[in-house]
């Protein structure tokens, strides 16, 4: 099965954050791999981690923890996105590295919350995963 994380990125007031960039360090074919997803207009995201799940005939592996980084749009880009989400999208997002675009994105930290609203008992910047399952982690910017 596929390993996936779904959720919503929110600010401290509970509003969804559009165009947040979530980067997870995973493993692909035995090598470190950087997996990136972007949040939608409402802050929702889906993160697919294809190499974290075993084959269909294998037993599910134990839970793992992966590091992640979060980048948010700068105030200027966020204001443009609020006015016209699709019109404000940078043209080269798929090849963009947020760390090289300080005029558009800034690093941020977030706390993880499970589907029951309880905060995850994990260090900032770490994402607990259950391989071969879909799980929900909502992120709240700190």
Backbone as a chain_set.jsonl record, in Angstrom:
{"seq": "XXXXXXXXXXXXXXXXXXXXXXXXXXXXXXXXXXXXXXXXXXXXXXXXXXXXXXXXXXXXXXXXXXXXXXXXXXXXXXXXXXXXXXXXXXXXXXXXXXXXXXXXXXXXXXXXXXXXXXXXXXXXXXXXXXXXXXXXXXXXXX", "coords": {"N": [[0.817, -1.192, 0.0], [0.226, 2.33, -0.244], [2.004, 4.979, 1.329], [0.82, 7.773, 2.936], [0.234, 11.186, 3.836], [-2.227, 13.306, 4.916], [-3.709, 16.533, 5.414], [-4.132, 19.806, 6.918], [-2.667, 22.952, 6.654], [-2.362, 25.494, 8.943], [-2.639, 28.863, 10.283], [-1.884, 30.52, 13.436], [-4.35, 31.468, 14.18], [-6.086, 29.7, 13.146], [-6.704, 29.806, 10.454], [-6.54, 28.588, 7.097], [-3.5, 28.15, 5.253], [-2.421, 29.163, 2.205], [-0.415, 27.821, -0.43], [1.762, 26.812, 1.044], [4.895, 25.24, 1.443], [5.804, 21.995, 1.889], [8.366, 19.931, 2.743], [9.641, 16.752, 2.842], [12.053, 14.537, 4.068], [12.686, 11.531, 2.744], [13.016, 8.079, 1.792], [14.131, 6.59, -1.137], [14.445, 3.911, -3.198], [16.489, 3.013, -1.52], [18.027, 5.259, -1.088], [18.481, 8.63, 0.189], [15.755, 10.85, -0.274], [14.076, 13.755, -1.39], [10.897, 14.787, -0.857], [8.294, 16.756, -2.009], [5.453, 18.774, -1.355], [2.737, 21.028, -1.995], [0.532, 23.335, -0.39], [-2.993, 23.701, -0.887], [-5.369, 26.246, -1.892], [-7.006, 26.481, 0.364], [-5.344, 25.597, 2.341], [-5.158, 22.883, 2.58], [-3.481, 19.706, 2.135], [-1.873, 16.932, 0.457], [0.362, 14.408, 0.85], [2.359, 12.176, -0.732], [4.212, 9.315, -0.202], [5.966, 7.275, -1.792], [8.018, 5.317, -1.461], [8.009, 4.526, 1.162], [6.355, 2.451, 1.812], [6.004, -1.113, 2.045], [6.078, -3.917, -0.278], [3.001, -5.324, -1.576], [2.676, -7.906, -0.587], [4.16, -8.008, 1.695], [4.683, -7.727, 5.245], [3.467, -4.91, 7.146], [5.866, -2.402, 7.895], [7.419, -1.194, 10.969], [6.408, 1.892, 12.661], [7.893, 4.975, 11.508], [9.995, 7.891, 11.707], [10.328, 10.908, 10.027], [12.254, 13.697, 8.883], [11.104, 17.064, 8.35], [10.625, 20.092, 6.492], [9.285, 23.366, 6.48], [8.006, 25.929, 4.463], [6.682, 29.134, 4.046], [4.583, 31.39, 2.161], [5.81, 34.719, 1.591], [4.697, 37.824, 3.115], [3.881, 39.591, 1.056], [3.46, 37.886, -1.205], [1.515, 36.213, -0.07], [-0.607, 38.023, 0.255], [-1.186, 38.587, -2.427], [-1.987, 36.014, -3.254], [-4.309, 35.713, -1.742], [-5.971, 37.468, -3.022], [-6.118, 36.599, -5.723], [-5.75, 33.552, -6.255], [-4.896, 31.61, -8.285], [-3.913, 33.32, -10.26], [-1.788, 34.498, -8.956], [0.093, 32.558, -8.566], [3.472, 31.615, -8.671], [5.293, 31.145, -11.704], [7.194, 29.113, -11.975], [6.942, 27.058, -10.062], [7.164, 24.205, -9.789], [9.855, 23.607, -10.169], [10.978, 25.123, -8.267], [12.999, 25.997, -5.497], [12.347, 26.642, -2.318], [14.142, 27.687, -0.519], [15.875, 29.122, -2.045], [14.434, 31.227, -2.862], [13.952, 33.719, -1.33], [12.523, 36.07, -1.57], [9.987, 35.251, -2.036], [9.324, 33.082, -0.353], [9.475, 32.014, 3.076], [11.185, 30.435, 5.795], [9.534, 28.365, 8.226], [8.135, 27.104, 11.32], [6.134, 24.435, 12.598], [3.566, 22.976, 14.573], [2.393, 19.665, 15.04], [-0.8, 18.147, 14.77], [-3.052, 15.581, 15.549], [-5.909, 13.756, 14.097], [-7.771, 13.864, 16.115], [-7.344, 16.24, 17.282], [-5.393, 16.388, 19.176], [-2.142, 17.354, 20.192], [0.858, 16.276, 18.633], [3.309, 14.208, 20.115], [6.126, 14.952, 19.522], [9.32, 16.09, 18.388], [9.849, 19.423, 17.08], [9.863, 19.718, 13.54], [9.889, 17.042, 12.927], [8.244, 14.247, 11.512], [6.005, 11.836, 12.259], [5.401, 8.662, 10.83], [3.249, 6.113, 9.542], [4.026, 3.501, 7.848], [2.638, 2.298, 4.769], [0.091, 3.205, 5.205], [-2.556, 5.657, 5.254], [-2.513, 8.678, 6.9], [-3.596, 11.33, 9.084], [-2.233, 14.479, 9.657], [-2.452, 17.556, 10.94], [-1.073, 20.788, 10.552], [0.041, 23.451, 12.508], [1.17, 26.65, 12.397], [3.845, 27.903, 14.294]], "CA": [[0.0, 0.0, 0.0], [0.884, 3.631, -0.326], [2.101, 5.762, 2.557], [0.375, 9.134, 2.637], [-0.153, 12.087, 4.921], [-3.144, 14.366, 4.504], [-3.926, 17.47, 6.499], [-4.318, 21.214, 6.618], [-1.707, 23.885, 7.247], [-3.112, 26.637, 9.466], [-1.918, 29.833, 11.101], [-2.244, 30.41, 14.853], [-5.765, 31.812, 14.335], [-6.889, 28.616, 12.574], [-6.971, 30.018, 9.024], [-5.709, 27.816, 6.188], [-2.423, 28.893, 4.599], [-2.248, 28.757, 0.812], [0.912, 27.722, -1.04], [2.841, 26.416, 1.929], [5.724, 24.18, 0.855], [6.189, 20.988, 2.869], [9.413, 19.069, 2.202], [9.935, 15.635, 3.74], [13.187, 13.693, 3.677], [12.237, 10.15, 2.724], [13.969, 7.144, 1.208], [13.657, 6.076, -2.419], [15.418, 2.934, -3.688], [17.598, 2.931, -0.574], [18.774, 6.528, -1.003], [17.684, 9.762, 0.673], [14.961, 11.523, -1.306], [13.319, 14.919, -0.942], [9.54, 14.753, -1.391], [7.723, 18.086, -1.801], [4.06, 19.042, -1.708], [2.292, 22.413, -1.773], [-0.839, 23.4, 0.108], [-4.006, 24.287, -1.767], [-5.868, 27.57, -1.51], [-7.57, 26.407, 1.721], [-4.336, 25.063, 3.256], [-5.135, 21.421, 2.547], [-2.385, 19.084, 1.399], [-1.731, 15.478, 0.402], [1.774, 14.083, 0.671], [2.502, 10.766, -1.068], [5.577, 8.837, 0.049], [5.889, 5.963, -2.438], [9.01, 4.32, -1.051], [7.884, 4.198, 2.585], [5.501, 1.278, 1.989], [6.553, -2.352, 1.486], [5.251, -4.54, -1.308], [1.675, -5.74, -1.114], [2.721, -9.189, 0.101], [5.023, -7.89, 2.878], [4.059, -7.199, 6.469], [3.769, -3.487, 7.325], [6.999, -2.127, 8.769], [7.072, -0.397, 12.154], [6.37, 3.344, 12.431], [9.163, 5.672, 11.324], [9.917, 9.347, 11.815], [11.113, 11.574, 8.991], [12.376, 15.144, 9.094], [10.421, 17.875, 7.357], [10.83, 21.54, 6.532], [8.106, 24.116, 6.053], [8.226, 27.285, 3.972], [5.427, 29.84, 3.828], [4.706, 32.567, 1.299], [6.046, 35.99, 2.27], [3.461, 38.612, 3.246], [3.479, 40.112, -0.252], [2.89, 36.802, -2.011], [0.282, 35.774, 0.595], [-1.658, 38.996, -0.074], [-1.56, 38.355, -3.826], [-2.713, 34.746, -3.302], [-5.643, 35.938, -1.173], [-6.775, 38.186, -4.012], [-6.27, 35.805, -6.945], [-4.859, 32.416, -5.983], [-4.268, 31.056, -9.484], [-3.179, 34.376, -10.942], [-0.593, 34.873, -8.197], [1.04, 31.45, -8.468], [4.714, 31.779, -9.428], [5.263, 30.287, -12.891], [8.169, 28.025, -11.933], [6.831, 26.387, -8.762], [7.599, 22.81, -9.754], [11.301, 23.545, -10.062], [11.429, 26.111, -7.281], [13.491, 25.617, -4.173], [11.934, 27.767, -1.478], [15.304, 28.28, 0.149], [16.546, 30.033, -2.978], [13.448, 32.238, -3.241], [13.594, 34.432, -0.098], [11.559, 37.123, -1.864], [8.663, 34.644, -2.119], [9.061, 32.109, 0.713], [10.262, 32.137, 4.301], [11.093, 29.219, 6.607], [8.619, 28.436, 9.375], [7.981, 25.871, 12.085], [4.731, 24.124, 12.859], [3.236, 21.888, 15.493], [1.525, 18.661, 14.429], [-1.995, 17.753, 15.51], [-3.734, 14.423, 14.986], [-7.313, 13.968, 13.732], [-8.556, 14.125, 17.323], [-6.987, 17.572, 17.769], [-4.318, 16.306, 20.167], [-0.811, 17.671, 19.678], [1.776, 15.142, 18.542], [4.426, 14.234, 21.064], [7.315, 14.824, 18.703], [10.13, 17.302, 18.277], [9.565, 20.214, 15.878], [10.606, 19.31, 12.359], [9.822, 15.599, 12.736], [6.933, 13.781, 11.066], [5.803, 10.4, 12.476], [4.698, 8.002, 9.729], [2.863, 4.704, 9.643], [4.157, 3.005, 6.483], [1.542, 1.567, 4.122], [-1.204, 3.735, 5.66], [-2.825, 7.086, 5.126], [-2.801, 9.234, 8.208], [-3.83, 12.766, 9.085], [-1.481, 15.373, 10.534], [-2.664, 18.969, 10.666], [0.068, 21.581, 10.985], [-0.276, 24.799, 12.977], [2.395, 27.43, 12.418], [4.168, 28.415, 15.629]], "C": [[0.861, 1.256, 0.0], [0.926, 4.28, 1.047], [1.741, 7.195, 2.197], [0.068, 9.884, 3.921], [-1.067, 13.13, 4.316], [-3.318, 15.301, 5.686], [-4.165, 18.864, 5.992], [-3.257, 22.01, 7.356], [-2.477, 25.129, 7.657], [-2.186, 27.599, 10.201], [-2.418, 29.716, 12.539], [-3.695, 30.771, 15.128], [-6.678, 30.749, 13.723], [-7.23, 28.779, 11.108], [-6.022, 29.166, 8.183], [-4.679, 28.705, 5.508], [-2.221, 28.32, 3.202], [-0.772, 28.746, 0.434], [2.044, 27.544, -0.03], [3.594, 25.264, 1.276], [6.196, 23.256, 1.973], [7.169, 20.027, 2.198], [9.755, 18.008, 3.241], [11.129, 14.868, 3.188], [12.757, 12.244, 3.852], [13.365, 9.271, 2.187], [13.349, 6.608, -0.072], [14.763, 5.196, -2.993], [16.681, 2.911, -2.825], [18.418, 4.2, -0.417], [17.878, 7.628, -0.455], [16.981, 10.452, -0.499], [14.177, 12.661, -0.677], [11.971, 14.895, -1.642], [8.878, 16.083, -1.02], [6.242, 18.08, -2.155], [3.748, 20.484, -1.349], [0.88, 22.381, -1.234], [-1.734, 24.086, -0.92], [-4.454, 25.643, -1.216], [-6.4, 27.595, -0.076], [-6.584, 25.864, 2.752], [-4.244, 23.553, 3.275], [-3.957, 20.889, 1.751], [-2.507, 17.569, 1.425], [-0.276, 15.205, 0.056], [1.892, 12.581, 0.454], [3.965, 10.376, -0.918], [5.7, 7.418, -0.497], [6.863, 4.926, -1.91], [8.902, 3.917, 0.411], [7.073, 2.929, 2.825], [6.165, 0.042, 1.394], [5.669, -2.846, 0.346], [3.945, -5.046, -0.717], [1.704, -7.042, -0.327], [3.591, -9.161, 1.365], [4.235, -7.355, 4.074], [4.406, -5.716, 6.612], [4.958, -3.289, 8.259], [6.563, -1.304, 9.979], [7.028, 1.092, 11.8], [7.785, 3.909, 12.296], [8.928, 7.165, 11.519], [10.841, 9.938, 10.763], [11.178, 13.069, 9.312], [11.599, 15.88, 8.003], [10.764, 19.344, 7.567], [9.589, 22.2, 5.957], [8.527, 25.505, 5.602], [6.863, 27.886, 3.643], [5.635, 30.991, 2.855], [5.012, 33.805, 2.143], [4.74, 36.769, 2.317], [2.959, 39.116, 1.898], [2.833, 39.054, -1.121], [1.582, 36.317, -1.395], [-0.869, 36.719, 0.282], [-2.126, 38.816, -1.517], [-2.377, 37.078, -3.966], [-4.137, 34.895, -2.779], [-6.554, 36.629, -2.18], [-7.082, 37.368, -5.249], [-5.306, 34.632, -6.863], [-4.143, 31.934, -7.244], [-3.452, 32.091, -10.235], [-1.873, 34.729, -10.253], [0.437, 33.749, -8.1], [2.303, 31.747, -9.27], [4.777, 30.75, -10.558], [6.177, 29.069, -12.8], [8.126, 27.241, -10.621], [7.395, 24.978, -8.743], [9.106, 22.681, -9.618], [11.858, 24.449, -8.985], [11.943, 25.445, -6.017], [13.222, 26.822, -3.276], [13.122, 28.455, -0.826], [16.068, 29.237, -0.752], [15.625, 31.15, -3.437], [13.018, 33.059, -2.034], [12.633, 35.591, -0.336], [10.127, 36.577, -1.926], [8.318, 33.738, -0.94], [9.995, 32.328, 1.895], [10.131, 30.843, 5.097], [10.158, 29.44, 7.796], [8.659, 27.103, 10.114], [6.501, 25.675, 12.373], [4.641, 22.986, 13.847], [2.27, 20.939, 14.799], [0.375, 18.325, 15.37], [-2.661, 16.594, 14.789], [-5.182, 14.729, 14.674], [-8.217, 14.253, 14.927], [-8.247, 15.487, 17.927], [-5.869, 17.572, 18.796], [-2.971, 16.592, 19.503], [0.053, 16.413, 19.676], [2.891, 15.306, 19.563], [5.702, 13.958, 20.287], [8.05, 16.153, 18.663], [9.708, 18.098, 17.048], [10.44, 19.749, 14.72], [10.635, 17.813, 12.116], [8.39, 15.182, 12.437], [6.821, 12.275, 11.289], [4.969, 9.81, 11.337], [4.349, 6.572, 10.098], [2.923, 4.151, 8.224], [2.971, 2.151, 6.04], [0.162, 2.026, 4.6], [-1.325, 5.195, 5.286], [-3.154, 7.598, 6.513], [-2.949, 10.756, 8.101], [-2.939, 13.445, 10.118], [-1.803, 16.794, 10.079], [-1.477, 19.739, 11.237], [-0.409, 22.971, 11.363], [1.048, 25.556, 13.123], [2.61, 28.02, 13.807], [4.908, 29.735, 15.536]], "O": [[2.071, 1.21, 0.221], [-0.01, 4.144, 1.835], [2.298, 7.762, 1.257], [-0.302, 9.301, 4.941], [-0.724, 13.766, 3.319], [-3.099, 14.908, 6.832], [-4.374, 19.086, 4.799], [-2.984, 21.77, 8.533], [-3.158, 25.748, 6.839], [-1.113, 27.225, 10.674], [-3.288, 28.893, 12.824], [-4.227, 30.429, 16.184], [-7.902, 30.878, 13.773], [-7.977, 27.967, 10.561], [-4.843, 29.036, 8.512], [-4.947, 29.872, 5.22], [-1.893, 27.145, 3.039], [0.014, 29.559, 0.919], [3.146, 28.058, -0.222], [2.989, 24.409, 0.63], [6.9, 23.683, 2.888], [6.834, 19.387, 1.201], [10.114, 18.325, 4.375], [11.204, 14.587, 1.992], [12.498, 11.79, 4.967], [14.523, 9.685, 2.14], [12.181, 6.22, -0.09], [15.874, 5.662, -3.246], [17.795, 2.804, -3.337], [19.407, 4.209, 0.316], [16.658, 7.575, -0.611], [17.555, 10.61, -1.577], [13.675, 12.538, 0.44], [11.9, 14.974, -2.869], [8.898, 16.487, 0.143], [5.83, 17.456, -3.133], [4.412, 21.085, -0.505], [0.105, 21.491, -1.582], [-1.292, 24.925, -1.704], [-3.957, 26.106, -0.19], [-6.267, 28.601, 0.621], [-6.945, 25.688, 3.915], [-3.352, 22.993, 3.913], [-3.488, 21.532, 0.812], [-3.158, 16.998, 2.3], [0.243, 15.726, -0.932], [1.566, 11.795, 1.345], [4.85, 11.043, -1.454], [5.554, 6.455, 0.256], [6.541, 3.738, -1.918], [9.641, 3.039, 0.857], [7.098, 2.383, 3.929], [6.82, 0.131, 0.355], [4.633, -2.25, 0.049], [3.81, -5.177, 0.5], [0.84, -7.263, 0.522], [3.739, -10.185, 2.033], [3.253, -6.629, 3.92], [5.506, -5.3, 6.247], [5.046, -3.941, 9.3], [5.451, -0.775, 10.001], [7.55, 1.504, 10.764], [8.738, 3.397, 12.883], [7.79, 7.634, 11.495], [11.991, 9.522, 10.625], [10.272, 13.625, 9.932], [11.454, 15.388, 6.884], [11.136, 19.772, 8.659], [8.932, 21.662, 5.065], [9.308, 26.176, 6.276], [6.007, 27.236, 3.043], [6.745, 31.511, 2.738], [4.534, 33.928, 3.271], [3.78, 36.414, 1.634], [1.76, 39.076, 1.623], [1.778, 39.288, -1.711], [0.63, 36.037, -2.123], [-1.994, 36.267, 0.065], [-3.322, 38.884, -1.798], [-3.356, 37.051, -4.713], [-5.064, 34.279, -3.305], [-7.764, 36.402, -2.189], [-8.193, 37.435, -5.774], [-4.177, 34.712, -7.347], [-2.915, 31.858, -7.266], [-2.402, 31.767, -10.792], [-0.943, 35.209, -10.901], [1.541, 33.968, -7.601], [2.208, 32.099, -10.446], [4.358, 29.607, -10.379], [5.943, 28.081, -13.495], [9.166, 26.807, -10.125], [8.043, 24.59, -7.771], [9.586, 21.727, -9.004], [13.073, 24.534, -8.806], [11.384, 24.458, -5.539], [13.805, 27.89, -3.463], [13.105, 29.666, -0.607], [16.829, 30.074, -0.265], [15.992, 31.937, -4.309], [11.826, 33.102, -1.729], [11.988, 36.052, 0.605], [9.166, 37.346, -1.875], [7.151, 33.633, -0.563], [11.137, 32.762, 1.742], [9.072, 30.215, 5.077], [10.016, 30.555, 8.297], [9.156, 26.104, 9.593], [5.723, 26.629, 12.388], [5.533, 22.143, 13.939], [1.409, 21.385, 14.041], [0.543, 18.231, 16.586], [-2.818, 16.617, 13.568], [-5.653, 15.833, 14.948], [-9.3, 14.817, 14.772], [-8.811, 15.857, 18.957], [-5.439, 18.635, 19.244], [-2.7, 16.13, 18.395], [-0.012, 15.596, 20.594], [3.35, 16.417, 19.83], [6.283, 12.877, 20.378], [7.459, 17.211, 18.879], [9.252, 17.511, 16.067], [11.613, 19.428, 14.905], [11.322, 17.347, 11.208], [7.443, 15.697, 13.031], [7.472, 11.504, 10.584], [3.959, 10.385, 10.931], [5.056, 5.913, 10.86], [1.968, 4.314, 7.465], [2.39, 1.396, 6.82], [-0.826, 1.313, 4.42], [-0.333, 5.879, 5.036], [-3.979, 7.017, 7.218], [-2.481, 11.374, 7.145], [-2.893, 13.051, 11.284], [-1.464, 17.186, 8.963], [-0.943, 19.379, 12.286], [-1.172, 23.596, 10.627], [1.93, 25.147, 13.878], [1.689, 28.562, 14.417], [5.263, 30.317, 16.561]]}, "num_chains": 1, "name": "protein.A"}
